[in-house]
Amino acid sequence: MKFPNAAKGVKKIFNAEIISLIAALVGGAGLVMSLIGASKETNESVGTTLLAVSGALLIVSGIALLVAGIMNIIGFIQA
């Protein structure tokens, strides 16, 4: 018995795992930047800028994780 769509499903699962790893790295960078921004008390504009950038990175990371989760579900259905 052959599964013609299994390769497509496995490829989507593999891509989803790569996206989730990249999202974890981006989220970690955002977390580190937010910790650095929260500890900057000497110059408020630097701290605020770092917090804004880290918030944007965390939002991008969350969206990438949602996309990876959807791709995982689709890949499991196809495989």
N, C-alpha and C positions, 0 to 999 in steps of 0.2 A: 504494500500500500504506500503510495507516494503522497507527500505533502507539498504541493507546488508553492504555497505561500510561506513555507517555514523559513526559507532563507530571508525573505523580506522581514518576517517577524523578528528573527534573531538579529538582523542588521539594525532594526529599530531599537531593540533592547540594548544592543551594544552602544549605539549612538546616545541613547538616554543615559546610560551609565557614564559616558564621557562628559555629557552635559552636566550631570549631577556632580561629578568631580570638579569641573571648572567652576560650577556654582558654589561649591564648598570652599574653593580657594578664594573666590571673589568675596564670599561672605566672611571668611576669616580676615581678609585684608580690610574689609569694612569694619569689622569688630575691633581690630587693632587701631585703625584710624579713629574710631569713636573713643577708644580709651585714651589715645594720645590727645585728642581734642578736648576731652573732659578734664585732663590734667593740666592743660595750658591755661594758667591763670594770669600770666604776665601780659599777654596781648589778646584781647577778646576777639578781635577780628580773625586771628589765625585759628583760634579754637572754634569759632562759629563756622568758619569755612571748612575746617576738618570735619565737624559734625554734619554739615550739609552734604559733603562729598561721601562720607561714610553712610549716611542715610540713603543716598542715591545708590551706592554700591549694594547695600542690603536689600533694597527694593529690586534691583536687577537680579540679585542672587535668588530672591524669592520667586520671581517670575520664571527664571530659568529652572528652578526646582519644580515648579508647577508644570512647565512644558515637559520636563523629563519624566515626571510621573504619568502624564497623559500618554507620552510616547511608550513608556513601559507597559501600560495597560493595553494599548493598541498592539504592541509587539507580542504580548502574551496571547492576545486573542488570535492574531494571525499565525503564531507558531503553534 
